[in-house]
Protein backbone atom coordinates (compact mmCIF):
# COMPACT_ATOMS: atom_id res chain seq x y z
CA UNK A 1 0.00 0.00 0.00
CA UNK A 2 1.29 3.44 -0.92
CA UNK A 3 1.81 5.71 2.08
CA UNK A 4 -0.15 8.91 2.36
CA UNK A 5 -3.30 10.39 3.80
CA UNK A 6 -6.50 8.35 4.05
CA UNK A 7 -9.70 10.32 4.63
CA UNK A 8 -12.36 8.28 6.47
CA UNK A 9 -15.76 9.96 6.60
CA UNK A 10 -17.90 8.50 9.37
CA UNK A 11 -16.89 6.89 12.66
CA UNK A 12 -19.50 4.20 13.11
CA UNK A 13 -18.49 0.53 13.29
CA UNK A 14 -17.01 0.37 9.78
CA UNK A 15 -15.43 3.84 9.79
CA UNK A 16 -13.78 3.37 13.18
CA UNK A 17 -12.52 -0.11 12.32
CA UNK A 18 -11.19 1.10 8.96
CA UNK A 19 -9.37 4.00 10.63
CA UNK A 20 -7.81 1.73 13.25
CA UNK A 21 -6.67 -0.82 10.66
CA UNK A 22 -5.08 1.89 8.50
CA UNK A 23 -3.35 3.43 11.53
CA UNK A 24 -2.03 0.00 12.56
CA UNK A 25 -0.51 -0.31 9.08
CA UNK A 26 1.40 2.93 9.62
CA UNK A 27 -0.87 5.07 7.45
CA UNK A 28 -1.88 8.65 8.21
CA UNK A 29 -5.61 8.83 8.82
CA UNK A 30 -8.04 11.73 9.04
CA UNK A 31 -11.52 10.91 10.36
CA UNK A 32 -14.35 13.33 9.64
CA UNK A 33 -17.61 13.32 11.58
CA UNK A 34 -20.22 15.89 12.44
CA UNK A 35 -19.23 15.67 16.13
CA UNK A 36 -15.47 15.32 15.71
CA UNK A 37 -15.52 11.81 17.18
CA UNK A 38 -13.42 8.85 16.09
CA UNK A 39 -10.81 6.35 17.29
CA UNK A 40 -8.30 7.60 19.85
CA UNK A 41 -4.99 6.82 18.13
CA UNK A 42 -1.86 8.94 17.61
CA UNK A 43 -2.01 8.37 13.84
CA UNK A 44 -5.68 9.36 13.61
CA UNK A 45 -6.61 13.01 13.24
CA UNK A 46 -10.23 13.73 14.14
CA UNK A 47 -11.99 16.62 12.40
CA UNK A 48 -15.47 18.06 12.85
CA UNK A 49 -17.29 18.69 9.55
CA UNK A 50 -20.58 18.05 7.81
CA UNK A 51 -20.30 15.17 5.33
CA UNK A 52 -22.89 16.81 3.08
CA UNK A 53 -20.83 20.03 2.75
CA UNK A 54 -18.63 19.66 -0.34
CA UNK A 55 -16.89 22.95 0.42
CA UNK A 56 -15.81 21.65 3.82
CA UNK A 57 -14.75 18.23 2.56
CA UNK A 58 -12.62 19.36 -0.39
CA UNK A 59 -9.75 20.88 1.64
CA UNK A 60 -9.88 17.95 4.09
CA UNK A 61 -9.41 15.52 1.19
CA UNK A 62 -6.49 17.41 -0.35
CA UNK A 63 -3.51 15.08 -0.72
CA UNK A 64 -5.53 11.96 0.15
CA UNK A 65 -4.88 8.62 -1.52
CA UNK A 66 -8.42 7.50 -0.83
CA UNK A 67 -11.69 8.82 0.54
CA UNK A 68 -13.72 6.20 2.42
CA UNK A 69 -17.47 6.70 2.58
CA UNK A 70 -18.40 5.12 5.92
CA UNK A 71 -21.27 7.48 6.65
CA UNK A 72 -24.47 6.09 8.16
CA UNK A 73 -27.39 8.56 8.10
CA UNK A 74 -30.45 7.80 10.24
CA UNK A 75 -32.28 4.82 8.77
CA UNK A 76 -35.52 6.76 8.56
CA UNK A 77 -34.07 9.59 6.44
CA UNK A 78 -31.94 7.96 3.76
CA UNK A 79 -34.06 9.47 0.98
CA UNK A 80 -33.21 13.04 2.02
CA UNK A 81 -29.81 12.63 3.71
CA UNK A 82 -27.90 10.39 1.32
CA UNK A 83 -27.99 12.36 -1.98
CA UNK A 84 -26.12 15.47 -0.71
CA UNK A 85 -23.63 13.33 1.23
CA UNK A 86 -22.89 11.14 -1.78
CA UNK A 87 -22.47 14.19 -4.02
CA UNK A 88 -20.13 15.89 -1.54
CA UNK A 89 -17.93 12.82 -1.14
CA UNK A 90 -17.74 12.27 -4.88
CA UNK A 91 -16.76 15.92 -5.40
CA UNK A 92 -14.12 15.75 -2.65
CA UNK A 93 -12.52 12.62 -4.09
CA UNK A 94 -12.57 14.12 -7.59
CA UNK A 95 -10.94 17.37 -6.50
CA UNK A 96 -8.23 15.48 -4.57
CA UNK A 97 -7.54 12.92 -7.29
CA UNK A 98 -8.33 10.26 -4.68
CA UNK A 99 -10.10 6.94 -4.97
CA UNK A 100 -13.64 6.99 -3.57
CA UNK A 101 -14.33 3.72 -1.72
CA UNK A 102 -17.92 3.42 -0.53
CA UNK A 103 -19.37 1.12 2.10
CA UNK A 104 -22.71 -0.14 0.86
CA UNK A 105 -25.21 -2.95 1.32
CA UNK A 106 -27.43 -5.26 -0.72
CA UNK A 107 -30.58 -3.15 -0.85
CA UNK A 108 -30.08 -1.96 -4.43
CA UNK A 109 -30.59 -5.44 -5.90
CA UNK A 110 -34.13 -5.75 -4.57
CA UNK A 111 -35.69 -9.22 -4.21
CA UNK A 112 -33.65 -11.84 -6.05
CA UNK A 113 -34.08 -15.57 -6.69
CA UNK A 114 -30.77 -17.24 -5.93
CA UNK A 115 -27.44 -16.02 -4.53
CA UNK A 116 -26.58 -12.34 -4.78
CA UNK A 117 -23.69 -11.54 -7.12
CA UNK A 118 -22.34 -8.17 -8.23
CA UNK A 119 -23.40 -8.71 -11.86
CA UNK A 120 -27.08 -8.61 -10.93
CA UNK A 121 -29.10 -5.56 -12.03
CA UNK A 122 -29.82 -2.92 -9.40
CA UNK A 123 -33.54 -3.50 -9.64
CA UNK A 124 -34.84 -2.34 -6.25
CA UNK A 125 -38.03 -0.29 -6.34
CA UNK A 126 -38.13 0.88 -2.70
CA UNK A 127 -36.77 4.23 -1.55
CA UNK A 128 -33.71 2.86 0.24
CA UNK A 129 -32.74 0.51 -2.55
CA UNK A 130 -33.12 3.20 -5.20
CA UNK A 131 -31.03 5.66 -3.17
CA UNK A 132 -28.17 3.17 -2.92
CA UNK A 133 -28.47 2.26 -6.61
CA UNK A 134 -28.42 5.92 -7.70
CA UNK A 135 -25.38 6.66 -5.54
CA UNK A 136 -23.41 3.89 -7.23
CA UNK A 137 -24.64 4.69 -10.73
CA UNK A 138 -23.64 8.34 -10.38
CA UNK A 139 -20.22 7.41 -9.00
CA UNK A 140 -19.72 4.88 -11.81
CA UNK A 141 -20.66 7.49 -14.42
CA UNK A 142 -18.01 9.85 -13.02
CA UNK A 143 -15.50 7.00 -13.13
CA UNK A 144 -16.39 6.16 -16.75
CA UNK A 145 -15.95 9.83 -17.66
CA UNK A 146 -12.41 9.74 -16.24
CA UNK A 147 -13.19 12.29 -13.51
CA UNK A 148 -12.53 10.05 -10.52
CA UNK A 149 -11.74 6.44 -9.58
CA UNK A 150 -14.45 4.68 -7.58
CA UNK A 151 -15.19 1.33 -6.00
CA UNK A 152 -17.79 -0.01 -3.59
CA UNK A 153 -18.06 -2.88 -1.10
CA UNK A 154 -21.39 -4.48 -0.25
CA UNK A 155 -22.07 -6.62 2.78
CA UNK A 156 -25.09 -8.22 4.36
CA UNK A 157 -26.38 -7.66 7.91
CA UNK A 158 -23.53 -6.90 10.28
CA UNK A 159 -22.20 -8.45 13.41
CA UNK A 160 -19.15 -7.31 15.36
CA UNK A 161 -18.09 -4.35 17.46
CA UNK A 162 -20.70 -1.60 17.38
CA UNK A 163 -22.93 -3.44 14.92
CA UNK A 164 -26.58 -2.53 15.32
CA UNK A 165 -28.33 -5.13 13.22
CA UNK A 166 -30.85 -7.95 13.38
CA UNK A 167 -28.39 -9.81 15.64
CA UNK A 168 -27.78 -6.72 17.75
CA UNK A 169 -29.53 -4.98 20.62
CA UNK A 170 -32.80 -6.89 20.17
CA UNK A 171 -30.96 -10.21 20.42
CA UNK A 172 -27.68 -10.35 22.36
CA UNK A 173 -28.73 -8.68 25.64
CA UNK A 174 -31.76 -10.97 25.77
CA UNK A 175 -29.90 -14.20 25.16
CA UNK A 176 -27.27 -13.18 27.71
CA UNK A 177 -30.12 -12.81 30.19
CA UNK A 178 -31.55 -16.21 29.21
CA UNK A 179 -34.60 -14.67 27.55
CA UNK A 180 -36.24 -15.70 24.30
CA UNK A 181 -35.64 -13.76 21.08
CA UNK A 182 -38.14 -12.56 18.47
CA UNK A 183 -36.90 -12.13 14.90
CA UNK A 184 -38.38 -10.50 11.81
CA UNK A 185 -39.56 -12.69 8.94
CA UNK A 186 -38.72 -16.39 9.09
CA UNK A 187 -36.41 -17.81 11.76
CA UNK A 188 -35.35 -20.65 9.47
CA UNK A 189 -34.40 -19.19 6.07
CA UNK A 190 -30.68 -19.16 5.15
CA UNK A 191 -29.22 -15.69 5.64
CA UNK A 192 -25.74 -14.24 5.17
CA UNK A 193 -24.15 -12.25 7.99
CA UNK A 194 -21.11 -10.01 7.47
CA UNK A 195 -18.48 -9.31 10.13
CA UNK A 196 -17.55 -5.63 10.53
CA UNK A 197 -13.73 -6.09 10.47
CA UNK A 198 -14.12 -8.02 7.20
CA UNK A 199 -15.95 -5.01 5.73
CA UNK A 200 -13.09 -2.72 6.78
CA UNK A 201 -10.40 -5.05 5.42
CA UNK A 202 -12.21 -5.32 2.10
CA UNK A 203 -12.75 -1.56 1.91
CA UNK A 204 -9.05 -0.82 2.41
CA UNK A 205 -8.06 -3.50 -0.10
CA UNK A 206 -10.29 -2.24 -2.91
CA UNK A 207 -9.40 1.40 -2.25
CA UNK A 208 -5.71 0.71 -2.79
CA UNK A 209 -5.74 -1.93 -5.55
CA UNK A 210 -6.36 -0.66 -9.07
CA UNK A 211 -7.92 -4.00 -10.06
CA UNK A 212 -10.89 -3.08 -7.89
CA UNK A 213 -11.68 0.32 -9.38
CA UNK A 214 -14.75 0.82 -11.52
CA UNK A 215 -16.79 -1.99 -10.00
CA UNK A 216 -18.45 -3.20 -6.80
CA UNK A 217 -17.29 -6.07 -4.58
CA UNK A 218 -19.00 -8.25 -2.01
CA UNK A 219 -17.44 -8.57 1.42
CA UNK A 220 -16.19 -12.12 2.08
CA UNK A 221 -18.78 -13.61 4.41
CA UNK A 222 -19.30 -17.01 6.00
CA UNK A 223 -21.82 -19.56 4.73
CA UNK A 224 -25.39 -18.51 5.55
CA UNK A 225 -26.98 -19.22 8.91
CA UNK A 226 -30.67 -18.86 9.61
CA UNK A 227 -31.68 -16.46 12.35
CA UNK A 228 -32.44 -19.42 14.61
CA UNK A 229 -29.03 -20.97 13.93
CA UNK A 230 -27.25 -17.64 14.38
CA UNK A 231 -28.90 -17.04 17.76
CA UNK A 232 -27.88 -20.56 18.80
CA UNK A 233 -24.31 -19.86 17.66
CA UNK A 234 -24.24 -16.65 19.71
CA UNK A 235 -25.51 -18.55 22.76
CA UNK A 236 -22.71 -21.08 22.30
CA UNK A 237 -20.15 -18.28 21.93
CA UNK A 238 -21.49 -16.70 25.13
CA UNK A 239 -21.45 -19.97 27.02
CA UNK A 240 -25.16 -19.76 27.84
CA UNK A 241 -27.95 -22.28 27.20
CA UNK A 242 -29.91 -21.93 23.93
CA UNK A 243 -32.92 -19.63 24.11
CA UNK A 244 -36.26 -19.86 22.30
CA UNK A 245 -36.44 -18.09 18.94
CA UNK A 246 -39.77 -17.13 17.42
CA UNK A 247 -40.68 -15.14 14.33
CA UNK A 248 -42.63 -11.90 14.35
CA UNK A 249 -45.57 -12.31 11.94
CA UNK A 250 -45.64 -9.85 9.06
CA UNK A 251 -48.96 -8.48 10.24
CA UNK A 252 -47.44 -7.71 13.63
CA UNK A 253 -44.50 -5.94 12.00
CA UNK A 254 -46.85 -3.79 9.96
CA UNK A 255 -48.98 -2.98 13.00
CA UNK A 256 -45.91 -2.09 15.06
CA UNK A 257 -44.73 0.11 12.21
CA UNK A 258 -47.69 2.39 12.75
CA UNK A 259 -46.09 3.48 16.03
CA UNK A 260 -42.36 2.75 15.59
CA UNK A 261 -40.79 4.54 12.59
CA UNK A 262 -37.80 2.17 12.41
CA UNK A 263 -40.05 -0.89 12.14
CA UNK A 264 -42.11 0.88 9.49
CA UNK A 265 -38.95 1.39 7.44
CA UNK A 266 -38.08 -2.32 7.67
CA UNK A 267 -41.10 -3.24 5.59
CA UNK A 268 -39.16 -2.31 2.44
CA UNK A 269 -36.58 -5.02 3.10
CA UNK A 270 -38.78 -7.59 4.83
CA UNK A 271 -38.16 -9.91 1.85
CA UNK A 272 -34.58 -10.33 3.02
CA UNK A 273 -35.88 -12.36 5.98
CA UNK A 274 -38.88 -14.17 4.52
CA UNK A 275 -36.85 -16.18 2.00
CA UNK A 276 -33.23 -17.18 1.38
CA UNK A 277 -30.87 -14.19 1.38
CA UNK A 278 -27.42 -15.45 0.43
CA UNK A 279 -24.38 -13.39 -0.54
CA UNK A 280 -21.87 -14.74 -3.07
CA UNK A 281 -18.46 -13.18 -2.37
CA UNK A 282 -16.33 -15.63 -4.36
CA UNK A 283 -15.07 -12.96 -6.79
CA UNK A 284 -13.54 -10.95 -3.94
CA UNK A 285 -11.80 -14.00 -2.50
CA UNK A 286 -10.47 -15.13 -5.88
CA UNK A 287 -9.25 -11.67 -6.89
CA UNK A 288 -7.74 -10.42 -3.62
CA UNK A 289 -7.28 -13.55 -1.52
CA UNK A 290 -9.55 -12.22 1.21
CA UNK A 291 -11.37 -14.76 3.38
CA UNK A 292 -14.05 -14.14 6.01
CA UNK A 293 -13.13 -14.26 9.67
CA UNK A 294 -14.11 -17.72 10.95
CA UNK A 295 -17.73 -17.69 12.10
CA UNK A 296 -17.09 -18.86 15.70
CA UNK A 297 -14.52 -16.08 16.14
CA UNK A 298 -16.90 -13.48 14.72
CA UNK A 299 -19.68 -14.65 17.07
CA UNK A 300 -17.32 -14.58 20.06
CA UNK A 301 -16.20 -11.02 19.31
CA UNK A 302 -19.79 -9.88 18.75
CA UNK A 303 -20.85 -11.22 22.15
CA UNK A 304 -17.74 -9.85 23.84
CA UNK A 305 -18.50 -6.35 22.59
CA UNK A 306 -22.02 -6.44 24.03
CA UNK A 307 -20.68 -7.79 27.32
CA UNK A 308 -18.15 -4.98 27.51
SULRA-V14333 format. One record per pair of residues at least 6 apart in sequence whose ideal C-beta (glycine too) atoms are under 8 Angstrom apart, sorted by the first residue. I is the first residue (numbers start at 1). GAP is how many residues later the second one is. Records with the same first field share a line. If there is no record, write none. Layout:
I->GAP / GAP
This chain:
1->24 / 26 / 203 / 207
2->63 / 206
3->23 / 24 / 25
4->23 / 24 / 59 / 60 / 61
5->23 / 24 / 25 / 58 / 59 / 60
6->13 / 16 / 21 / 22 / 23 / 24 / 58 / 59 / 60 / 62 / 201
7->23 / 25 / 53 / 54 / 57 / 59 / 60 / 61 / 85 / 89 / 91
8->7 / 10 / 11 / 14 / 21 / 22 / 23 / 24 / 30 / 60 / 62
9->6 / 22 / 23 / 24 / 42 / 48 / 58 / 59 / 60 / 61 / 62 / 80
10->22 / 23 / 41 / 58 / 59 / 60 / 61 / 62 / 93
11->8 / 20 / 22 / 26 / 27 / 28 / 35 / 59
12->58 / 60 / 150
13->145 / 147 / 148 / 149 / 150 / 151 / 183
14->56 / 58 / 89 / 182 / 185 / 186 / 189
15->16 / 18 / 23 / 53 / 55 / 56 / 88
16->15 / 22 / 23 / 146
17->143 / 144 / 179 / 180 / 182 / 183
18->50 / 52 / 182 / 185 / 186
19->10 / 12 / 19 / 20 / 22 / 25
20->19 / 21 / 24
21->176 / 179 / 180 / 183
22->7 / 21 / 182
23->6 / 16 / 18 / 19 / 20 / 21
26->17
27->16
28->15 / 17
29->12 / 14 / 15 / 16
30->14 / 15 / 16 / 17 / 30 / 34
31->6 / 7 / 8 / 13 / 14 / 15 / 16
32->15 / 16 / 17 / 19 / 25 / 28
33->13 / 14 / 15 / 16 / 18
34->14 / 15 / 16 / 17
35->13
36->10 / 11 / 12
37->9
38->6 / 8
47->13
49->7 / 8 / 11
50->6
51->6 / 20 / 34 / 37 / 38
52->29 / 32 / 33 / 36
53->35
54->33 / 34 / 37 / 38
57->31 / 32 / 34 / 35
58->33 / 34 / 37 / 38
60->32
61->6 / 31 / 32 / 34 / 35 / 37
62->33 / 34
63->33
64->29 / 32 / 34
65->33 / 34 / 142 / 143
66->27 / 32 / 33 / 34 / 35 / 141 / 142
67->22 / 25 / 26 / 29 / 31 / 32 / 33 / 34
68->33 / 34 / 35 / 135 / 139
69->16 / 17 / 20 / 31 / 32 / 33 / 34
70->33 / 133
71->14 / 18
73->8 / 9 / 12
74->7
75->187 / 190
76->185 / 186 / 189
78->49 / 50 / 53
79->48 / 49 / 52
82->49 / 50 / 53
83->48 / 51 / 52
86->49 / 52 / 53
87->51
89->11 / 13
90->10 / 48 / 49 / 52 / 58 / 60
92->6
93->6 / 7 / 55 / 57
94->48 / 53 / 54
98->50 / 51
99->49 / 50 / 51 / 52 / 108 / 109 / 114
100->39 / 48 / 49 / 50 / 51
101->49 / 50 / 51 / 52 / 102 / 103 / 105 / 106
102->33 / 34 / 37 / 48 / 49 / 50 / 51
103->49 / 50 / 52 / 96 / 100
104->28 / 31 / 32 / 48 / 49 / 50 / 112
105->27 / 49 / 50 / 51
106->10 / 48 / 49 / 50 / 166 / 171 / 173
107->17 / 19 / 21 / 22 / 25 / 161 / 162
108->14 / 16 / 21 / 22 / 24 / 25 / 28
109->7 / 11 / 12 / 13 / 14 / 15 / 20
110->12 / 13 / 14 / 15 / 16 / 19
111->160 / 164
112->8
114->164
115->163 / 164 / 165
116->102 / 161 / 162 / 163 / 164
117->101 / 163 / 166
118->36 / 97 / 98 / 99 / 100 / 165
122->7 / 10 / 11 / 14 / 15
124->6 / 8 / 9
126->142 / 143
127->141
128->137 / 140 / 141
129->139 / 140
136->16 / 80
139->9 / 11 / 13
140->10 / 74
142->6 / 8
143->6 / 7 / 70 / 71
144->70
149->61 / 64 / 65
150->63 / 64
151->55 / 56 / 61 / 62 / 63 / 64 / 65 / 66
152->54 / 63 / 64 / 65
153->46 / 49 / 50 / 53 / 63 / 64 / 65 / 66
154->62 / 63 / 64 / 65
155->39 / 43 / 44 / 47 / 63 / 64 / 66 / 124
156->35 / 36 / 37 / 38 / 63 / 65 / 121 / 123
157->8 / 9 / 10 / 34 / 35 / 36 / 37 / 115
158->6 / 7 / 35 / 36 / 37 / 38 / 41
159->6 / 8 / 9 / 34 / 35 / 36 / 37 / 139 / 140 / 143
160->35 / 36 / 37 / 138 / 141 / 142 / 145
161->35 / 36 / 140 / 141 / 144
162->34 / 143
163->33 / 139 / 142
166->17 / 18 / 61 / 107
167->26 / 60 / 63 / 64 / 67 / 135
170->11 / 12
171->10 / 12 / 60 / 63
172->62 / 66 / 130 / 131 / 134
173->133
174->6 / 7 / 69
175->6 / 56 / 59 / 60 / 63 / 65 / 68
176->62 / 64 / 127 / 130 / 131
178->62 / 63 / 65
179->64
180->63 / 64 / 65 / 66
181->50 / 62 / 63 / 64 / 65
182->63 / 64 / 65 / 66
183->44 / 45 / 48 / 62 / 63 / 64 / 65 / 90
184->63 / 64 / 69 / 82 / 86 / 89
185->42 / 62 / 63 / 65 / 85 / 87 / 88 / 89
186->40 / 41 / 61 / 87 / 88 / 89
187->39 / 40 / 41 / 58 / 59 / 60
188->38 / 39 / 40
189->37 / 38 / 84 / 85 / 86 / 87 / 88
190->34 / 35 / 36 / 86 / 87 / 88
191->33 / 34 / 35 / 36 / 39 / 81 / 82 / 85 / 86 / 87
192->29 / 30 / 32 / 85 / 86 / 87
193->28 / 29 / 31 / 32 / 37 / 105
194->25 / 27 / 85
195->26 / 27 / 97 / 98 / 103 / 106 / 107
197->96
198->21 / 22 / 23 / 92 / 94 / 95
199->20
201->89
202->15 / 17 / 18 / 82 / 86 / 88
205->7 / 83 / 85
206->6 / 7 / 11 / 82
209->79
211->76 / 77
212->75 / 76
217->64 / 66 / 67 / 70
218->61 / 62 / 63 / 65 / 66
219->60 / 62 / 65 / 73
220->61 / 64 / 65 / 70 / 71 / 72
221->58 / 60 / 71
222->70 / 71 / 72 / 73 / 76
223->72
224->52 / 53 / 54 / 55
225->8 / 70
227->18 / 20 / 46
228->17
230->69
231->11 / 12 / 14
232->10 / 13
233->62 / 63 / 66
234->65 / 68 / 69
235->6 / 7 / 8
236->63
237->59 / 62 / 63 / 65 / 66
238->65 / 69
248->8
250->20 / 24
253->10 / 13 / 14 / 17
254->13
256->7
257->6 / 7 / 8 / 9 / 10
258->6
271->6
281->11
284->6
285->6
292->6
